[in-house]
Amino acid sequence: MKSIGFIGLGTMGEPMVANLLRKGYSVLVYNRTPGKAEQLLELGADEAPSPLEVAKRVDVVITMISNDQAIEEVYFGENGILKEIKPGTTIIDSSTISPSLARRLASEVADRFCDFIDAPVTGSKPAAIDGTLLFMAGGDKQTILDHQDILLAMGREIIYVGENGSGATAKLAHNTIVGINAAGLIEGMAIAAKSGIDASSFLRIVQSGGAASKQADLKGRKIIEGDYSVQFSLNLMLKDLRLSAVLTDALEVSSPMLETAQNLFQLGQAAGYGESDLAALAHVYEDWIGQKIGHPAAPTTVGKSSSERRKKIRLPLDIPLMMSIYQWEGDGGFKGQSVHGHLRDLSEDGIQIESEFPLEQDMFVVLHFLQESELPPMTARIVRIERNNGSFKYGCMLSALPLYQRIQLQEYINNQTK
């Protein structure tokens, strides 16, 4: 039976090691953050002081690391795996990393007369605990077959997807779907909750119909109960979506749904939920709808008056800006001018601008914030006007504002009100 070194004892790594130990394997562990190995030592694992020491003492090294930067440190650092690895060692990386890095690792490992398999997993923490992970493996097919007993000690299935880098690519494509599905689930649950539909009843509908998904099974109850203990963190979901965006750019594949999901999880991270489970994206939607998804308010009605729609909690502001105003001329051309204004209020409906310059309802204006804000120009439509001691307050709807710009605007306003 081969000796195993395992590097990375986080949410996934710790239960994976526990399953190897239960299957009788000798496991030498290392984690970059001290203090993570105590329970595994009680199960029979040994601990090494560095990745280098792990690689020197075992037949197979498995890495389960959070991101590309950490992988670089573990493999290429001063005390990294590749400093002094024994010829004939097999390295299996189960992290979610960029395909280009996976191919680079494979090349570096081959130069040292060793074998490399990129074998990321799907199944999240529950599957890691149960030993039912699925491995998507890239590399030499025979090498993968030679090590299937080790992989199946931690999982239920291995799917061969091609040469080195293919496993990493398959994982990013998979997690793109995970992020989109999770965001779609939360958005649907927010719609139902805001309409007064019981969240548990709605989840049963989702799980019984065409919207059924693994995300509904894994995250639905967590969202309803407000349980954001980590199965797979929001930060890691965002990291994977960013890697997917780089990959799709390189492949020249259009990915508008990926971009939207990435922006949503970026908003969740900016709001401080990165260390929570990815289902904590629900907090963002709860802020937008003004209630908990698990505790719906009374049903809303279609066709509310504009005054009712404006009954939102408003945040008083005093942020200077410029407005570009364009007016059509009789000959079919137009003229423009810039006037001073201040952003006074922000609500989920839109914004309120105050200026001494008279404007008309339904006019479009282009808002320019101070250069220090790094905000792009934003187009707004005036939907209401109030006189205010010689000046005018204009209620404006922001037109077709992309989510990433809304994130930028919210972050800028938050900084201005600290």
N, C-alpha and C positions, 0 to 999 in steps of 0.2 A: 504494500500500500504506500503510495507516494506521500512524502511529507509536504505540508502546505504552509505557506506564509500568506497572511491576509493583512492588507494595509488599508485602513479606513473603517472605523468602527462607529459610524453614524447611524442614522435611522434605519438604513438598509443593511449595512455591514455587520452590525452586532448580531442580529438574528440569523444572518447567513452563516456566520462563524459558529453560532450555537448549533445549527443543523449539521454542519460538518463534524463537530465534536460528537454529537449524538450518533452519527454514522460511523464513529470509530477512527476518524482521521486525527493525526497529530497536527496541531495548528499552532504556529508561531505568529503572534499578532503585534501590530504597531499602529498607533494613532498619533497624529500630529498634536492633538490636544490631550494632555495627560489626564489620567483618571477615568478613562472610558473602558478600561479592560477588566475591572474588578470582578464583575459577574462572570465573564468568560474565563478568568483565571480559576474561579471556583468550579467551573465545569471541566477544567482540565487543560486549558490553553496555557502556553508560555508567552512571555512578553519580551520583545527585543527593544533596544534603545534607539534604533534608527532603521530606515528602509534598507540601508546598506547591509546591516547585520541580518535582516530577514533574508535578503537575496543570497547571502553567502552560505546560509544554513539549510535551505529547503530545495525541493525538487520543482515545486510549482508555486509561483507568486500570483496572488489575486489582488487586484486593486479596485477599490470602490471609493472614489474621490469625488468631491463636490463640483470641481470646475477645471478648466484648462490650466489656469495659473497654478493651482494646487498640484495638478498632475506634473507640470514642469518641475516643481520643487521636489516632488517625491522621486521622479525618474532621473532628473539631471542635476539636482542640488549637490552640495558638497558631500552629503552623506546619502546620496540617492542610489536607487536600485542599480543603475547602469555603471556605477563607479567600479564595482568588483563583483559582477555576476558570474556564476559558474557556467561554462559551456554546457549546453544540453538542458538548461533550465527552460521551462515554459512559463510565459507570463500571460495571464488572462486579465484583461481590463474590462470591468463591468460598469465603469463610470459612463455618464453621458457627456461626451466630449465632441469636438468638431471632427469630422471625417479626415480633414487634413492632418490634424494632430495624431489621430489613430494610425494613419499611414506612415507618418514620421516615426512614431514609436516602433512600428513594425520593422522599418528599415534599420533603425538603431539597434534593435534587439537582434536582427538577423546578422548584423555586422559582428556581433559578439557570439555567433554560433549558437543562438538560442531561438526559440519559437515564440510567436506572439499571436494571440487571439483577441480580437475586439468582440466582447460578448456582453453588451448592455442587456438590461432586464426590463420586463414589464410585469406589473402586478402590485407595486407599491408595498408599503410596510406590512399589511395583512398577509400578503403572499410570501413575503420574506420570512415572516414568523411561521407560517404553515408549511414552508418548503415547497410552495407551488408556483414559484417564479417561472417565467418563460424567458429563455435566452435566445437572442437573435445574434448568431455568431458569424463573424467574418474572418477569413484566413484560410490556411491550408485545410482542406476537408479531412484528410487523414489525421492531422494533428488534433482536430476537434473530436473526431471519433475516438482517438486514443485517450481523451480526457473527459469523455461524456459521463463516466461514473462520478467524477468530482462534481460536474455541473448538475447532474441529476440528484446528487445528495442535497442540493439546495433548491432544486426546481422540479417541474413536472415535464418540461419539454425543451428541446433544443431545435431551433429552425436555422438551417444553414442558408445564408443570404448572399454569399459570394466572397470575393477576395477581401483582404484587409481594408478597412474603412467602410465596408458595406454594412457591418453591424451598427456602427455609429450613425450612418446615414439612415438606416431603417428606424433607429430609435428616435431621431429627430423628426422624421416624417410621422411616426406614431405619436410623439408628444405634441406635435402640431395639432393633431386631431383631439388629443386630450384637452389641451388648452381651449380650443374652440368649443368642444362639447361642454366643458365645465362652465364657460362663460354663458353659453346658450341656456344651460340648465338654470343658472342663477337668474338670468334675465327673465326667463319664463316664470320662475317662482316669484320674482318681484312683481310681475304683472298680475299674477293671481292674487298675491297678498294684498296689493294696493286695491284690488277689486273686491276684497272682502271674502275671498275663498279660503277656506281652511287649508293650511299648508300641508298637513298630513294627508288630507283627502286628495289634494292636487298631486302630491307625490305618487300616490297609488295610481292615479290616472296616467301619469307619465310612465311609470314602470309597467303599465299594462298595455300601452299603446305604441304607436310608431315613434314616439320620443324616447322610448326606453334606451338606456345606455349604462355602461359600467360606472360612469360618473354619477348617474342618478342613484345607483345602488350604493356607491361608496360615500357620496357626499350629501345626498338628500337629507338624511336624518341629522347629520352633523350641522347642516345649515339651519334646520328647524329648531334644533336644540341649542344652537349657539356653541357647539363643541368644536373648537378649532385646534385641538391637539393634533400634532403633526403626523400625518401619513406621508405626505409629500408637500414640502413647504412652498409657499407662494414665491419666495425668492428663487428657488430652484426651477419652478415652472417658468418664471420670467427668463431665467438664464437660458433654459432650453429653447424658448421661443426666439430669443435673440440669436442663438446659434442657428436656428432654422432659417431666420431671416438672412443671415450671411450666406447660408447654403443656397437658398432660393435665388439670391442675387447672382451667385456664381453660376447657377444652372440656367439663369434667365427664365425662371418660372414665376409668373405673376401670382401673388399670394395675398389678395386683399383681406381675406378672412384671418389669415395669420397676423397681418398688420393690425387689424382691429383688436384681436385677442391680446397681442403684445401691448398695445396701448392701454387696454383695460387693466392688465396685471401690473403695468408700470404705475398706473394710478393707485392701485392697491398698495404697492410698495411705497410710493410717495406718502400715502396716508399712514404708514407705520405698521402694516400688517405682514411684512416680508417674512418674519420668523414664524408666523402662524401657518396653519395648513392652507393650501391654495383655495379651499372653500371660503376662506376669510374674505375673498373678493366680494362676498355677499354684503359685507359691511358697507362697501362703496354704494351698492344699490340701495341698501337700507337708508343711507344718508340721502340719496336722491328721492326716495319715495316717502321719507319722513316717518318710518316705522320699521319694526322688526318683521322679517319675513315670517317668523314663527308665530307672530301675534298680529294678524291682519286687523285693520281698522274697518269701520263701516264702509259698505260699498260706495264707490264713487259713481256719478252719473254722467252719461254722455251729454254734451251740450251745456256745460256749466257756463255761466256768464263770465266775461273777462274780469270783472271785479272779484269774483270768487277765485278765479285762477291766480289772481295776484296776491291772495292772502297767504303769503309765505313769510317766513322769518327773514328779515333783511339785515344786512350788515352795513353800518354807516362807514363811508370811506371818503378820502380826500386825496385822490391820485390825479396829478395833472396829465393832460394829454392834448394832442392836436387832432382836429377833425378836418378831413378833406371833403369838400362838398362840391358836387358836380350838378350843373343845371343845363338842360337842353336849350338851345337857341332856336329861333324861328327858322333859320336856314338849314336846320338839320344837324348843326354842330353842337358843341357844348363848351361851357366855360367852367373853370373850377377855382376854388379859393380855399385857404386853410384858416381855421379859426381856433381859438383856445377853448378848452373845456376842462371839466374835472369829472372823473368817475366818482359818483356819490354812493351808489348802492349796488349790491350784487345779490341776486337771488337765483334759484334754479330756473326761473322763467327767463331771465336775461339780466340786463344792466340798466342803470339810470345815469345819464350824463347831464351835467348842468353847464349852461353856457349863456352868455348875454346875446348871442347871435340868434335871431328868429329863424326857425325852420318849420317845415310843414310835415304833417302826418304822412306816413308811407314813403317819405324820402329815404334814400340810402346814403349813408355816410361811411367814410373809411377812417377808422380810429388808428392813431399812431401814438404809442406809448413812448416814454423816455427811452433813449438808446440803451441805458443801463439795464433795462428790463429784458433786453434781447428777445422781445416779443415781436412777431411779424405783424404787419398791418391786418386789421380785422374789419370786415364789412358788417354793418348793422343797419337794421330797418327801424325807423321811428314808428312806434305803435301807439304812443300816447304823449300828451304834452300838458305840463302844468306850469302856470305862471308863479314866480316866486320873487317878489320884491324887485322887479326890474330885470330879472333873469328868467331863464326857462329851464325846466327839468324835463328831460326827454327819456321816456321809457323806451328801451331799444331791445330788439331781438337780434342776437348774433346769427348771421346767415351762414349756413353750411360750415360751421366751425368744426374742423377735425378734432378728434378726441385728444390728440397729442397737444394741440394748441390750447384746448380747455385746461389740460393738465398744467401747461406752462403758465396760463393766466391765473389759475388758482394758486400755484406756488408763488408767483410774484405778489399777488395780493396778500397771501399769508405772511410773506416777508415784510410787506409794508405795514402790516397791522400789529407786528410783534412789539 
